[in-house]
């Protein structure tokens, strides 16, 4: 009996309360008629559409192959100078940080 009374009150509540107007379903002609026409908007310029601004791979390989007979630190400084000539920042102190750590902790 309790369930029947609860269902009756629920039905009355749903029947007497105002509902918002129903929108047509996605697959109906009325819904498709409501859709605005697509406008041609230009997409924002992507970073990937611009050409590569850095040095070519051949140029970088050539810089790394030159002066292999120099000691490590001089070779890194030479590479940094070579990259600076072509306008690229070469962060040579962080390429091999292990000797720096060994010197600090010793």
C-alpha positions, 0 to 999 in steps of 0.5 A: 500500500505504501508503494502505491501511495508513493507512486501516486504522489510521484505521478501527481507531482510530475503531472502538475509541475511545469516542465521546460519545453522539450527540444527535438532529438538530434536526428529529427528534421526540426533539430537539423533546421535549428543548426546555424550554417557553418561559417568559414573561419580561418584557423589560427596559425599553427607553430608546426606550419612555419618552417624550421628556423634553426640550423640544418642537421648537416650544419650541426653534424659538421660542427660536432665532427670538427676538432675531435683532438681538442680536450673535452672542455676546449672542444665544448667551448669551440662548439659553443663559439661555432654555434654562436656564429650561426646564432644558436645558443649552445649550453655547454656547461650542462652537457656533462654535469657529472664532473661538476657534481663530483667536484662539489661533493668531494 
